[in-house]
């Protein structure tokens, strides 16, 4: 990072400037939180982050968490919106239809 920004970390003033730049970037960058049922492979996270930075914002910050209750898929949260793309949520939405199918199978309809 220091090399890319041409900062000499041996100089206190340069370190202070870099710290200020990092703080400004962290404060102004969009923050997303994504939860998975299990630890995703690092390569998958890298691809997600690349896509987010190419399509959403070049400085997007991504927090990753685990939520075993979602079964499969993921849940994406922004400061003001929730996108539930989990298997649990999908099955919950289809509960009446699934109950009808099961009842039909049990009663031979």
Beta strands, then each sheet from edge to edge (+ up, - down):
strand 1: 31-36
strand 2: 61-66
strand 3: 73-78
strand 4: 81-86
sheet 1: 2+ 1+ 3- 4+
end
